[in-house]
């Protein structure tokens, strides 16, 4: 029995000894493994940003192209920017009072016999007014006793017809065109008219040149959508404008010598006056202005050929541009005439339409404006226009 027990214990002791020896042998290996893992962790933590690969580039978004308008939209823009024609139209009743409140359907407009589509109507109460008032100070007018009366009547006219948005300029008619007041308020322009001195000696009269200068001034300085008006206080006689100056001087010298002017010279001078009137008319039309004249000479303008020719010239310009050439009967009638001009301006519409863009620039185009539903009214409008050059 003892030997078996001993072996059992010996066997048990052998197992214990074996486990003990194995544990002793494995412990250093485990320690070495842990040390290796520890060193690897330190190495991983010690890696810097420089050792990392660069990040991939951020993709840039492609710009979205601006869409082009369809072809029909482009054509519409071209049409809208084409030749806009503005026609000042005065509408008065049988008593000469302005007729207001008319709309687009009330008007009919024809160009060269073909009806046009009216784009817009500028109401006279809403469209600003720019006036050039021309005061004749030459000896042919200023020698009259009522020179100061003319000044007061003209100043009163400006104060009555103009509103805060309106402007007026003042020119004097003498040997050369002189603008004494650029576009300003009614009160400023009226004060300038009252301060104009009458001529004390005989001076020349450049009527045509002064009207043309006023038209050019309005064309250059008045906004396109404003109404433009030229009001002249003069007998219309001219002896010193550039077109007729030489022949007028020759005629004057012959008269001083008591000599008769040759018939050929008189015919040539008459032709020069006709051409000058045509040129002035074109300048006023190209400025889209309406021309009014007030002749202080009264009925005496019919007594001689020169004054008759001058008055007829002013009437020609007025009729072509939609204005009126007045000849007051007396001093008191001058105020009535200015009231009538004011009434026409208060009833003046600005009819606007787009003309045929194919019409050549510089070729006169005839127009006709009517109010078919109102046969009782009186209409004054320009007879035509000159197409503008393409910008």
C-alpha positions in Angstrom: 0.0 0.0 0.0 2.8 2.5 0.7 4.5 2.3 -2.6 1.2 3.3 -4.4 0.7 6.3 -2.2 4.2 7.4 -2.7 3.8 7.3 -6.4 0.6 9.2 -6.2 2.3 11.9 -4.3 5.3 11.7 -6.5 3.0 12.0 -9.5 1.3 15.0 -8.0 4.5 16.5 -7.1 5.7 16.0 -10.6 2.6 17.8 -12.0 3.2 20.7 -9.6 6.8 20.9 -10.5 6.0 20.8 -14.2 3.5 23.6 -13.9 5.8 25.6 -11.8 8.7 25.2 -14.3 6.4 26.1 -17.3 5.1 29.2 -15.5 8.6 30.3 -14.8 9.4 29.8 -18.4 6.3 31.7 -19.8 6.6 34.8 -17.6 9.5 36.3 -19.4 7.9 35.7 -22.7 4.7 37.5 -21.6 6.7 40.4 -20.3 8.6 40.7 -23.5 5.3 40.7 -25.5 3.8 43.4 -23.3 7.0 45.5 -23.7 6.8 45.2 -27.5 3.1 46.3 -27.5 3.9 49.2 -25.2 6.7 50.4 -27.5 4.5 50.1 -30.6 1.8 52.3 -28.8 4.4 54.9 -28.0 5.7 54.9 -31.6 2.1 55.4 -32.9 1.5 58.3 -30.5 4.8 59.9 -31.5 3.9 60.1 -35.2 3.6 63.8 -36.3 1.3 65.5 -38.8 4.2 65.9 -41.1 4.3 62.1 -41.4 0.7 61.9 -42.5 -0.2 61.9 -46.2 -1.7 65.2 -47.5 -5.5 65.4 -47.7 -7.2 65.1 -51.1 -7.9 68.4 -52.8 -11.4 69.9 -52.3 -13.3 69.7 -55.6 -14.1 73.2 -57.1 -17.7 73.7 -58.3 -18.0 74.5 -61.9 -19.6 78.0 -62.5 -23.1 77.9 -63.8 -23.3 79.7 -67.2 -25.6 82.7 -67.5 -28.6 81.6 -69.6 -29.0 83.6 -72.8 -32.5 85.1 -73.5 -34.5 83.5 -76.3 -34.2 85.1 -79.7 -37.7 86.7 -79.5 -36.8 88.5 -76.3 -33.7 90.1 -77.9 -35.8 91.3 -80.8 -38.3 92.8 -78.4 -35.5 94.8 -76.7 -34.4 96.1 -80.1 -37.9 97.2 -80.9 -38.4 99.1 -77.7 -35.1 101.0 -78.2 -36.1 102.0 -81.8 -37.2 105.4 -82.9 -39.6 106.8 -80.3 -41.6 109.8 -81.8 -43.2 112.3 -79.4 -46.0 114.5 -80.8 -47.2 117.5 -78.7 -50.9 117.8 -79.4 -53.1 120.7 -78.2 -56.8 120.0 -77.9 -59.2 122.9 -77.2 -62.9 123.3 -77.5 -64.9 125.9 -79.5 -64.3 128.5 -76.7 -60.5 127.9 -76.8 -60.5 126.1 -73.5 -58.3 123.1 -73.0 -59.9 119.6 -73.3 -58.4 117.4 -70.7 -58.9 113.7 -69.7 -58.4 112.2 -73.1 -56.9 108.7 -73.2 -55.1 106.6 -75.8 -58.2 105.2 -77.5 -59.5 108.7 -78.1 -56.6 109.5 -80.5 -55.9 108.3 -84.0 -52.4 108.9 -85.4 -51.2 108.2 -89.0 -47.7 108.4 -90.4 -47.5 108.7 -94.2 -51.2 107.6 -94.3 -50.8 104.5 -92.2 -52.3 104.2 -88.8 -49.8 103.8 -86.0 -50.2 102.1 -82.6 -50.0 104.8 -79.9 -47.7 103.5 -77.0 -48.5 106.2 -74.4 -50.2 109.5 -73.8 -48.5 112.0 -71.6 -51.2 114.0 -69.7 -50.6 117.8 -69.8 -51.0 117.9 -66.1 -48.2 115.4 -65.6 -45.6 116.0 -68.3 -43.1 118.8 -67.4 -42.9 121.8 -69.7 -39.6 123.5 -70.9 -40.0 126.9 -72.5 -37.6 129.1 -74.4 -39.0 132.6 -74.6 -37.4 135.0 -77.1 -37.7 138.7 -76.6 -37.0 141.0 -79.5 -35.1 144.1 -78.4 -34.1 145.3 -81.9 -35.2 148.7 -83.1 -38.0 147.2 -85.1 -39.8 146.3 -81.9 -38.3 148.2 -78.9 -39.2 151.6 -80.3 -42.8 150.9 -79.6 -44.3 152.7 -76.6 -45.5 149.5 -74.9 -42.1 147.7 -74.6 -42.6 147.5 -70.8 -46.2 146.3 -71.4 -44.8 143.4 -73.5 -42.4 142.5 -70.7 -45.1 142.5 -68.1 -47.4 140.4 -70.3 -44.7 137.8 -71.0 -43.7 137.6 -67.3 -47.3 137.2 -66.2 -47.7 134.4 -68.9 -44.7 132.4 -67.4 -46.1 132.8 -63.8 -49.5 131.6 -64.9 -48.7 128.7 -67.2 -45.7 127.2 -65.4 -45.8 124.7 -62.5 -43.0 123.9 -60.1 -41.6 121.1 -62.3 -41.5 123.4 -65.4 -38.5 125.4 -66.5 -38.0 128.5 -68.8 -35.1 130.0 -70.5 -34.8 133.6 -71.9 -33.2 134.7 -75.2 -32.9 138.2 -76.6 -33.2 138.9 -80.4 -30.7 141.5 -81.6 -27.5 141.4 -83.7 -26.7 137.9 -82.5 -28.4 135.2 -80.4 -28.0 135.8 -76.7 -29.2 133.6 -73.9 -29.7 135.8 -70.9 -31.2 133.1 -68.7 -30.8 129.3 -68.9 -33.6 127.0 -67.9 -34.9 128.1 -64.5 -38.1 128.5 -62.4 -41.0 130.7 -63.5 -40.1 133.4 -61.0 -36.4 133.5 -62.0 -37.2 133.7 -65.7 -40.0 136.3 -65.2 -37.6 138.5 -63.2 -35.0 138.3 -66.0 -37.6 139.3 -68.6 -38.5 142.4 -66.6 -34.8 143.4 -66.3 -34.2 143.4 -70.1 -33.4 146.9 -71.2 -34.9 148.3 -74.4 -32.6 149.2 -77.2 -31.8 152.9 -77.3 -30.2 152.9 -80.7 -30.9 151.0 -83.9 -29.6 147.5 -83.7 -29.6 144.6 -86.2 -32.0 141.6 -86.0 -30.9 138.0 -86.2 -34.3 136.5 -85.9 -33.6 133.2 -87.7 -30.3 132.5 -85.9 -31.9 133.2 -82.5 -34.8 130.8 -83.0 -32.4 128.1 -84.2 -30.2 128.7 -81.2 -33.1 128.3 -78.9 -34.2 125.1 -80.6 -30.7 123.6 -80.3 -30.5 124.7 -76.6 -33.8 122.9 -75.8 -32.7 119.8 -77.8 -29.5 119.6 -75.8 -30.8 120.5 -72.3 -34.4 119.5 -72.1 -35.1 115.8 -71.1 -36.5 113.8 -73.9 -39.9 113.1 -72.3 -40.6 116.8 -71.5 -42.7 119.1 -73.7 -40.6 121.7 -75.4 -42.1 125.1 -76.5 -40.6 128.2 -78.1 -42.5 131.4 -77.6 -41.3 134.4 -79.6 -42.3 138.1 -79.1 -41.2 139.7 -82.3 -42.4 141.0 -85.7 -40.3 138.3 -87.3 -38.2 140.6 -89.5 -34.6 139.6 -90.0 -31.7 141.5 -91.5 -28.6 140.0 -89.9 -28.8 136.2 -89.7 -26.0 134.4 -91.3 -28.0 133.2 -94.3 -29.2 136.6 -95.4 -26.7 139.0 -93.8 -24.7 139.9 -96.9 -27.7 140.6 -99.1 -29.4 142.6 -96.4 -26.3 144.8 -95.8 -26.1 145.4 -99.6 -29.8 146.4 -99.7 -29.4 148.7 -96.7 -26.3 150.5 -98.2 -28.2 151.0 -101.5 -31.1 152.6 -99.6 -28.8 154.9 -97.7 -27.4 156.1 -101.0 -30.8 156.6 -102.5 -30.2 153.9 -105.0 -32.8 151.3 -106.0 -31.8 147.7 -105.2 -31.5 145.7 -108.4 -34.4 143.4 -109.1 -32.1 140.4 -109.2 -30.8 141.2 -105.7 -34.4 141.5 -104.4 -35.3 138.2 -105.8 -32.2 136.6 -104.4 -32.9 138.1 -101.0 -36.5 136.8 -101.0 -35.1 133.3 -101.9 -32.7 133.5 -99.0 -35.5 134.3 -96.6 -37.5 131.3 -97.8 -34.6 129.0 -97.3 -33.9 130.5 -93.9 -37.6 129.9 -92.8 -37.3 126.3 -94.0 -34.1 125.8 -92.1 -35.5 127.3 -88.9 -38.6 125.1 -89.3 -36.5 122.0 -89.6 -34.4 122.9 -86.5 -37.6 123.4 -84.4 -39.0 120.1 -85.7 -35.8 118.2 -85.0 -35.9 119.6 -81.4 -39.4 118.2 -81.0 -40.6 121.7 -80.1 -43.8 123.7 -80.7 -43.4 127.2 -82.0 -45.6 130.1 -80.9 -45.2 133.7 -82.0 -46.8 137.0 -80.8 -46.4 139.9 -83.2 -46.7 143.2 -81.3 -46.9 145.1 -84.6 -50.7 144.6 -84.7 -52.7 144.9 -87.9 -50.0 147.2 -89.4 -48.0 144.1 -90.4 -50.1 143.9 -93.5 -49.1 147.4 -94.7 -45.8 146.5 -96.3 -44.2 143.6 -98.1 -41.4 143.1 -95.5 -43.6 142.9 -92.4 -46.1 140.6 -94.3 -43.3 138.3 -95.4 -41.9 138.2 -91.8 -45.3 137.3 -90.3 -46.0 134.7 -93.0 -42.7 133.1 -92.1 -43.6 132.8 -88.4 -47.0 131.4 -89.4 -45.3 128.7 -91.5 -43.1 127.6 -88.6 -46.0 127.6 -86.2 -48.3 125.6 -88.4 -45.6 123.0 -89.1 -44.8 122.4 -85.4 -48.3 122.5 -84.0 -48.2 126.1 -82.6 -49.9 129.4 -83.5 -48.8 132.7 -84.9 -50.7 135.5 -83.1 -51.2 139.1 -84.2 -52.8 141.0 -81.3 -55.2 143.8 -82.3 -54.1 146.2 -79.6 -52.2 146.5 -76.4 -55.0 145.1 -74.3 -55.3 142.2 -76.8 -51.8 141.1 -76.0 -52.9 139.8 -72.6 -55.7 137.8 -74.2 -53.2 136.2 -76.7 -50.9 135.1 -73.9 -53.9 133.6 -72.1 -54.8 131.7 -75.2 -51.2 130.3 -75.5 -51.4 129.3 -71.9 -54.7 127.5 -72.5 -53.3 125.6 -75.4 -50.3 124.5 -73.4 -52.5 123.3 -70.5 -54.4 121.2 -73.0 -51.3 119.8 -74.7 -50.8 116.1 -74.7 -47.6 114.2 -75.5 -48.6 111.4 -77.9 -45.8 108.8 -78.2 -45.4 106.0 -80.6 -42.6 103.8 -82.1 -42.0 104.6 -85.7 -40.8 102.3 -88.4 -37.2 101.7 -87.6 -36.5 101.3 -91.3 -37.3 104.9 -92.1 -34.0 106.6 -93.2 -32.7 109.3 -90.9 -33.1 112.9 -92.1 -36.1 112.1 -94.3 -39.2 114.0 -93.3 -42.2 111.8 -92.3 -45.7 113.3 -92.4 -48.1 112.6 -89.5 -51.7 113.4 -88.8 -53.4 113.4 -85.4 -57.2 113.3 -85.0 -59.8 112.7 -82.2 -62.5 110.8 -84.2 -65.0 110.8 -81.3 -64.8 114.6 -80.7 -65.5 116.5 -84.0 -66.2 119.6 -81.9 -62.6 120.1 -80.7 -59.7 121.9 -82.3 -56.4 120.0 -82.7 -53.0 121.5 -83.2 -50.1 119.1 -83.8 -46.9 119.0 -85.6 -47.2 118.1 -89.3 -44.3 115.6 -89.2 -40.8 114.8 -87.9 -37.3 113.9 -88.9 -36.2 110.4 -87.8 -33.2 110.4 -85.4 -30.0 108.7 -86.3 -29.5 105.3 -84.7 -27.4 105.5 -81.5 
